[in-house]
């Protein structure tokens, strides 16, 4: 089977030539193939995003060049047993969000950007929120090129600020049909005794306070309109204690609680509140230098991650819950984690 940058990490690791080449690179970096186990189903080129610079694009190009040099006659065998599953292809549903206004936080990158992009390409008016104004402008320009007529309203603001939240609501206009609370930050995998007040307060402020403030701002309009959908991004760390540090884990458990409480409070009003709990996602989210004690403890559990998804995989789950197709779902915590929560 011929390898390329779009071949999965698993295909590279299992290949007699590709595995040797990739293994040598990992060994030189002081790592082993086990470190890539969660990424086996991802294309090799996705490591550029996932690794936060440890796998630059030039390294991927070098791996492919070395493979072609050492296995020039290698050819693909479509009949080979044990091939990786066919790659997933995003299926856009034209008009699914036509006539609707959807607020998406964290829209400048990662999952938020993928959600904003998909809603816009499916006909929705997107209020894209993030701190990074230039990246929001770039998103709007990109979508104008691939989806003529797409309407993206960029709002550069801090979701923890009441003034910014008011600006977001003003930008949305008369009605918010759906809200995707995607913005969030990671901790340093620290245990409680390693946790600083600054880390705790920052993680809680963004992940919990920001989520609550946006919900609080849009619910009155949804109640007046007779309905709306809110999707909060929780995490696998909101379902277990072994996926992140104390601050992030507590914050995402709080998001799950906020989601369930609101689902009960607004049941029967037409306002639906659900959450998606991602597992490993190749978004490039910045993880601070890992705490010594907590990082070592949590490292024992990372081998349980069955795979790493792309931002577009999560956008598929989130946009389903944002759409009217989620008509009978309220208070659901959708574990979009490749089966991690089943382990």
C-alpha positions, 0 to 999 in steps of 0.5 A: 500500500502506497503511503502519502501525507493523507495516509493515516498515522496507523497506516504509517506505523503498520507499514514495514517501510513507513513504520521504520521511517516514522519510528526513527523520527520519533526515537530521535525526538525521545518518543515512541510509537505509543505516543501516537496511538490516539492519532492512529485514525488521523491523516499523518498531515493532521499532526501538524495541527495536533502537535503544536509545532512538534510535527511541522509541515516540513517534517511531514514532507521529509517523511513522505520523501524518505518513504518514496526514496526507500519504497519507490515500487510500492503500490496500493492494494485495494483488496488488502485486508485490514485497511483503515476505514474510508476517510469521512467526508463532510456532507453539507446540508443546503438550507438547513439553517436558512433564515436562522441566526446562530451565535458561535463563540470561539469562532476564530479557530478550531471547533468554533471555526468549523461550526461557524463555517458549516452553519454559514455554508448551510445557509445560516447567518453567523454571529462569529465571536472571538478575541482574535479580530483578524482571524474572524475577518479572515474567516468571513473572507474565506466563507465569502469565497466558498459560499457566496451569499454567506453572512458572517457578522464578526464580533471581536469580544471577550465572552466573560465581559458583560459589555461584550455580551451585550455587543454580541446580542446587539449584533445578532439583532431581533432573534437568536435561533441557536447558540453554540458556546464553543470558546474555552481554555485548557489548564496545565493538567495540574492536581489541586495542590499544584493549582494557582488561583490565577489558573483556577479563576481564568479557566472558570471565568472562560469555560463557565462564566462565559458560557453562562453569560451567553446563555443568560443573554439569549434565553429571554429572546428565545422564550419570547420567540417560542423556541431556540437551541443552545449547545454547550461544548463540555468535554470528556473531562466533564464525564470523568476525572482522568482527562484533564487537570483539576480546574478544567475538569471542574469547569467542564463538569460545571458546564454539564450541570448548567446544561442539565439544569437549564434543560429542566428549567426550560422544558416545554418552552421550546428552548432546548439545551444540550451539550457535546463532550469531545474527546481528543480533537486536533484543534491546536488548542494551547496546553500550558506546560504540564504540571509535574505531578498531575501531568505524570498521573494523567499520562497513564490514562492517555492510552485509553483514548481511542482516536483523535477527531478533527474539528470538522468531526465535532462540527458535525455533531454540534450543528446537528444539535443546533438544527431543528433535526434535534427536535426531541433532544433536551438535556442530552450530553452527546459524547462525541469522543470516538467511543472513549466514554465507553471504555 
